[in-house]
Amino acid sequence: MHEIQTHGIRVDVRASYMPERSRPRRREFVFRYTIKISNEGEHPAQLRRRHWVITDAQGAIREVEGEGVVGSQPLLYPGESFEYTSGCVLDTPHGAMRGSYIMFRPDGRAFEAEIEPFVLVSPQSMN
C-alpha cells in the first residue's frame, strides 16, 4: 500500500493485476486500484478534479484529467473518508501511476492533494 498526506488529506492506494480481464497476447494488461481518501485535517475539503499520469514499461505516458472520481465529487469533513475502485489498461505487463486531486475548501481556496507513484505489475512482467 502507498500513502501520502497533503494539507490534511491522506491518500492510500492498493493496486492489483486482474488476470481474468487481461489478454496478454493482445497486449492488454488490466489493473485495478482502490483508493481511500481521508480528511485528517481540521477543515472540510471537496474533491473536484483528478489528474493521472500513467506510464507503461516502454516509457509511454498518458495523462487523464476529469471531474471528480467515479462520478462523485465527495465532500469530506474532518475524520471522514471516501473509498473507490477503478482500473487502468496498459499495453505492457507493468507500469506506474501518479497524480493529484484538486481539492476545495468551503472558503473557495484550492489545493492539490498528491497521489504518490505506485506500480502496476502483472505476473508476466516477472518472466
VENZI-V265484 format. One record per helix or strand of 2 or more residues. SS is the DSSP state (hx for helix, st for strand). FROM is the first residue (numbers start at 1). TO is the last residue. If there is no record, write none. Layout:
SS;FROM;TO + SS;FROM;TO
This chain:
st;2;6 + st;9;17 + hx;24;26 + st;28;39 + st;45;56 + st;61;67 + st;75;76 + st;81;90 + st;94;104 + st;110;121 + hx;123;126
